[in-house]
Amino acid sequence: MRTSPHAIEPSSHTSPVTSGPSGQTIRSNSVSTAEEPETLYAAREPVFPRRVKGNFRTLKWWLMGLMLGIYYITPWIRWDRGPNLPDQAVLVDLANRRFFFFMVEIWPHEFYFVAGLLIMAGIGLFLFTSALGRVWCGYACPQTVWTDLYILVERWVEGDRNARLRLHRQKWGAEKLRKYSTKWALWLLIGLATGGAWVFYFTDAPTLLVDLFTLNAHPVAYGTVAFLTATTFLFGGFFREQVCIYGCPWPRIQAAMMDEDTITISYREWRGEPRGKQRKGEPEGAHGDCIDCMACVNVCPMGIDIRDGQQLACITCGLCIDACNDVMDRIGKPRGLIGYLALSDEVRERAGNEPKSVWKHVFRPRTIVYTVLWAGIGVGLLVALFLRTDIDMSISPIRNPTYVTLSDGSIRNTYDIRLRNMYAEPRQFYLTVADNPSITLTMEGVQGQLVTVGADEQLIQRVYLVASPGTAAATTAATPVRIWVSVTGDTDRIYGETVFNGRAQ
């Protein structure tokens, strides 16, 4: 039996009982003596969840296959962007500071798109948690997905729960060494594939694959693969529920997202208690529906007992529901002793009333606010994506010196203008100053006012603005100036605003 992480149970003989710092019962594994002081520390007992079948287990298998498939296959999807751009559909091009996602290309100055997506992900997590509890943790979190995969390998090599428990407790020998070595080797291969898939998102996947096997890849690639292999191996194979309980901050934050109308996994105590099997001679109804078979505990990947109530360690994966429903079917009792339930409905059911509809729990003020925020940010990002132009510019005035007086009395200011061409072919950019005929624009190393920027590239062009002697711009300390940039043969036209510094009289 695996108990809640919040209590420490004996693993062998009867032992003295003491009171812990928060009032829980703590049992020592051995009798204290004067030579051996009592300790409150108990070593972790590994969790060996039993195989279970049911709707939630099937849903988890499908989601695990879908998410692992997306993760491993995505870097190999091709997307034709033309001869001058990479053809990998999803690529984080750190060398050129770009992010490609199918037809969308995000430049460094457009990082607000990435920030917006991260904010949407956070609000989406708040939304799902407030409505359905820790469904992210139970079904989609990478720690859960890879732990499920590692447990599947462990079960395939060592057998189901009882066989794994026996193997864990037996002394080291040929059988244990053989099975553990096989399991660890498969875990390492999965970890290697995980780390390998991750680095493929940052450069051309086919090229990097060849470089990795021919030992021509950059040391950073090998280091990243090794690090992710080790962390996947340790987190999915050994740490498992400890990562969720002690390492992840979300269990401690989730309470702020949940209330009595949040649908989460609950044990219907009013129906199940008192626990126990009906024995001969006992009056009918002496026990509740729970026969204390421990099936819900044995299948739990977190090693908790859901009958103790809502707990920090529960990831609401639903496997205890499948296990309990299977037992209820076999003993002829109604399903649902353990199920997804809101605390407010538990009170109603205990009183014999019908629970609220699921939609009344899902659509309530808290979730509506989260939904509006999430959708608002998404719509804003889409509008910004479709309204953005394929050219961009930024102006950086050169302040040393602030201005230069030429031999004819003209005042000259210097600027560096960053021109970005987001087209798939080279374009000519035409620069001009508007609304101030006394200021002329010239470019360093360029005849006229046209400069060519390569396909999907940016260019820093040195630009000079010159004000004629005696004009307002030349004799004013600061004159607002608007520099326009247009593309020859296209209607795209943008501008940037700066200040022209003159010699104040």
N, C-alpha and C positions, 0 to 999 in steps of 0.2 A: 504493500500500500504506500502510495506517495501522498504526503500531506501538504498542506498549504505552506508556502515559503515563509509565512509569518509565524509559524510554530515549529518547534524542534521536537521530533519524536525519537524515542529510543530505537536502536537497531538491534538490541539483543535482550538482556535480562531486565527484570524489574529494578527500578532505581529510584532514588529519592526525588521528591518533587520540590521545586523552588519557584519563587515568583520572579518573573522577569521585570525589566525596567518599565514596561508598559502594562504590566498586570497579566500577561499571558503565562500559561503553564509551560515550564521548561523542565525537561527530564534529563538527567545526566546518564551517560552510558555505563557508568560504573560507580560503585559506592565510594564516596569521598573518604580519604584518610588524612591523618596529620601530615604524612609524607607526600601525598598527592592532592594539592589544593583543587577545589572545585572550579570548573571553567564553564563559561556560558557559550563557548564556541562549539559548534557542531559542523563537522565536515559535510560537504554537499554529497547527497546521494543522487546519482544520475537518474534521469527520468527515462523509462522505457515504455512509451505508449503502445497499447495494444492495437492491432488492426481492427478497423471498424468499417462497416458499409452503411450507406445511407445517402440521403439527398445532399446534405452539406459536405460529406466527404467527396461525393462525385463532383459537386460544384468546385471544391478546392482543387481536385485533379485537373479539371478543365481550365481553371484560371492559372494554375501553375504551368501547364503546358503552353497556354497562350502567352503568358508573360515571358517565360524562358525562350519561347520561339521568337518573340519580338526582339528580345535582348540579343540573342545570338545571330539572328538572320539580318537585322536592320543594316549593319555596316556593309553588307554585300549587295544591297539593292542599288541599282544604277539609275541615274537621272541625267539625261542629255541637256546640258546647259550651253552647248556651243564649243568651239575649238579652244577658247581661251580660259575656260573654267573647269574645275574638277567635275567628274561625272558620278561622284558618290552622292547618293540621295541625302544622307544625313552625315554631316561632317563638321567637326569643330576644328577649324584650320587655325591653330595657334600661331603658326609661322607667319601667316598673312593677316592674322587677327580678324577672321571672318567666321560666321556660323551659317552653314547651309542646311536648309530643311526643305527638301524637294524644290518647289518653285520659289521659295523665299530665301533671300540672302540678307543676313543681319551684319551690318558694319559696326565697328567699335563705337561710333558716335550714336548708334541706335540701340545701345545697351538697355535702354528703357523697355524695349520689347521683352528682353530676358527677365528684367526685374519685374515687369508686369506679370509674366507667366509664373514666376516664383510666388508672387503675392496671390495669384489665383489658386495656385496649388495649396498654399497655406489656408486660404479661406475655404477652399473645397474640403480640406481636411476638417476644419471646424464644422462645416455644414454636415458632413457625413457622420461625424462623431456626435453632434447634437441630436441628429435624427436616429441613428442606428448604433450608437456606441462605437467600439473599436473595430469596425469592420475593415478598416485599412490594415490594422495589425493582424487580424485573423485571416485575411485572404490575399492581400496584395503587397505587404511589406517585404522587401528583399530578404530580411532575416527569416521571416516565416517561410517564404518560397524555397530558399536554399536549405533550410532546416528540414522541411518536408522531403525534399529530394534526398538529403543525406540519410534521413530515417528510412526512406524507401530502400536505399542501397544497404543500409544496416540490416533491415529486415530480410532482404533477399540473401544476404551472406550468412547471417546468424540465426534466422528464424524469428518467430513472433515473440511476444513479450516474455513469456515464461522461459523460453530457450535463451533469450538474451540475458535475463536475470541470472540464470544458472551459469552461463558463460562468464558473466561479470564476477560472480562470487567464487568461481573455482580458481585454483592456483594455476600459475603459468605452466603451460605444457605445450606439446606439439599442436594439439587441436586449437587451443586458444591463440597461439602465435600465428598459426596458419590463417585462421578466420580474421583476426585483427589485422594482419598484414594485408590480406586481400581487401578488406574494408577500407583501410587507410590509403591503399594504392588507388582505389576507385575514387575516394574522396579527393585525393590530390589531382587526379585527372579532371574531375569536375571543377576544382579550384583553378587549375591551369586554363581550362576552357573559359572560365569566368574572367580571369585577368586578361587572357588573350583577346576576348571579345571587346573588353573595355578599351584597350589601346587602339583597336581598329576604328574607333569613332574619331580619332584625332589625326589620322593620315589615311592615305589610300590603302584600303584593306588588302587587295591582292598583292600590291607591291611590298607592304610591310610583312605579309605572311612569308613571302620568299626571303626577305631580308632576315627575318627571325630564324628561319631554318638554315640559312647559309651563314649565319653569324655576322651579318653585315648591318644589322639594325643598330640604332643609337643605344648607348648604355641606359638612357632614361627609359626606353621601351622595356628592356629586360628587367630593370629595377621595378617598374610599375607592375609588370606581369608577376614578378616574384612576390611583391608586397600583397597584391590582391589575391594571389593563390594562397598565401599564408593566412591572410585574414579570413577568407572564405572557409578554408580548412578548419581553422580554430573556432570561428563563430558558429558555423553550421554543424561541425562535428562534435565539439567539446563544450563550448560555452552555452549554446542554445538558449534555454529560458533565462539564463543569467544575464544575457545581453538585454533582454526585454525588461527584466525586473530591476537590475542595478545600473545598466549602462545607458538605457534609453530615457530621455526626459519626458517623452510623451505620456506615459502612464500617470505622471504627477501633474501634467497640465490638463489632461482630459476631463478632470472633475469640474473644471470651470466651464466646459462646453456642455455638460450633461445636467439634466434635471429630472424631476419625477415623471416626465412624459417621454424621456428618451427610451427607445426600444433597445433592450439589451438582454442577454441571457440570464434567466432567473429560474430558481427552483421553487415550485409551488408548494411551499411548506404546509399550507393549510390542507393540502390534499395528500401529501406524502407522509406526514407525521401522525403517530409515532411509527418509526421504522421497524421493520421486522417481518418475518414470514409468518403466515397464519399456521398455527399448530393445532393438532387435535385437542379437543377439550376447551379451546379458547372461544369466547363468544364472538359472533360475527361482528366485524368492524373493530376488533381490538387493535388492529394495526392499520396504518395508512397504506397507500399504494406503493410506497418505497419499500422494497424488500431488503435493502442494505446489501445489494450484490456487489457494490463497488465498481460496476461497469463504467460509470461516468468518470470515476477517478482514474481508472486504468487506461482510458483512452486519451486523457488530457495531456497535450504536449507540454503544458506548464506545470504539471504535477500537482494541481490544486483540487480541492473538493468544492464543486459549485454549490453544494448544499449548505456550505457555511455562509452563503450570501455573496454579494458583489465584492470583488477583491481587486486590488491593484494589479495582480498578476494575470487576471483573466483577459485573454485577447479575443473573446467572443467568436471563436472559430466554428462553433456549432457541433463539434464532434461528440460532446457529451449528450447533445440532443439525439443524435443518431443512435448512440449506444443505449440510451434510456428508452427510446421508442422501440428498439429491437426487443428489449426485455419486456416492455409492456405488451407487445404483440404476443410474446411467448406465454405470458401468464394471464392473458385475456383481460387486461386492463386498458382503459383509454390512453391514447398517446397524449403527449403534452405535459407530462409531469415536470420535465425540464424543457423550456422553450424560450423563444424570443418574447419578451414581456416587458411592459413599462411598469414602474413601481406604482403609478396611479391605478393601473388596471389590476394589479395584485390585490389592492384594497377592495376594488369593486367585485372581483371574482370571489374573494373571501366572504363578501356579504351576499353572494348569490346573484349579483347583477351581471349584465352583459358588459364586456370591455368596450372601450371606444374603438372606432374603426382605425385602421392603420393610417389612413390619410389624415385623420385629425391629429395624430401624433407627429406625423412627418411635416405637415403644413401648420405651423404655429408661429407666433411672432418672432421667436429667436431664429428659426430656420428660414423664414421669409426674409429677414434682414440679411442673413448670410447670402441667400440666393440673389437678392438684389445687388449686393456689393460685388459678388462674383460675376454676375452677368454684366454689370455696369463696366467693370474693368475689362472684361472680354470684348464688349462692344467697342469700348474706347480704343483698344489695341487694334481691332479690325479696321476701324475708321482710319486710324493713324497709318496702318499698313497700306490701305488702298489709296490714301491721299498723298503719300510720300512721292516725291519726284525721283527721277533716276539720276539727278545731279545734285550735288551739295557743295557748300563752301563754308569756310570759316576764316576770319580775318584776325591776324595778330600784328598790331602796330609795333614797330621797332622804336624803342624809347631811348636808345643811346646812339646818337643824340636824338632829342625830341624832334628837331627840325634842322634843316641846313639852308643857309642863305646862299643862293647862287650869285655869280658875278654880275648878272643883270638885275639883281634885287628880288628875283623870284624866291619863293619859299617852297622847299621840297620836304615831303614826309615819305618815310619808307614803311612798307608793309610786307608781311609774308602772308600770302593767301593760299590756303589748302583747298585744292579743287578735287572733287571726287566724281569719277565717271563710273556709274553703276550699270552702264550699258554693256552688252556682250561684244561690242565692237568699239574701236577708237572713235573719239568725237573731238570736234574743234569747239573750244569754248571762246566766246567773244565777251570781253570785259569792257565796261564803260562806266563813267560817272554820270549820274542823272541829276537834274534840277540844279546844277551849279556850273554854268558854262565857263566860269573863271578858273576852274580846276581841270587840268588835263591829266590823262593817265598814260603811262608808258610802262613797259615790262622789260626786265633785265634779260638780255640774250634773245629777245624776240622782236622781229620787225612787225610793227603794227600792233593790233590789239587782239589777235587770234593766237591761241596756244592749243596744241594738241595734247590730249590726255588719253593714255592707252586704255584698252578694254578692261573694265573691272579693276581700275587702278586709281591711285590718287597722286597728285603732283603738288609740290610746294613751289609756288611761283613768287619771285621777288617783284614787287610792284612799287612804282614811284608815282605819287600824286604831287603836281606842281601848281601852285597858285601864282598868277601873274602879279607883278609888283603893284602895290597901291590898291589892290582889290580888297573887298571885305574879308575874304578868307585869309589873305596874307597878313592882315593887320588885326585879326581877332584871335584871342588866345585859344579858343576851341570852337570849331565850326562842324556841326553834324554833317556827315557825308554818307551817301548811300551808293554802294558799288553794285551794279547789276551784272549778272552772268547769264548768258543765253547760249544755246547750242545751235550751231548752224544746221539748217535743214530740219529743225524740230521746233515745237511750240513751247518746250520746257524753258522756264525763265525764273530765276531766283535772285535774291539780293541779300547783301549783308550790310549792316550799319556799323560805322566807326566814327572817329573824330579826327578832323584835320587841325593840327596845331600850328597857328601862325605866330608872328611876332607882335605882341600887344604894344600899342602906341603908348 
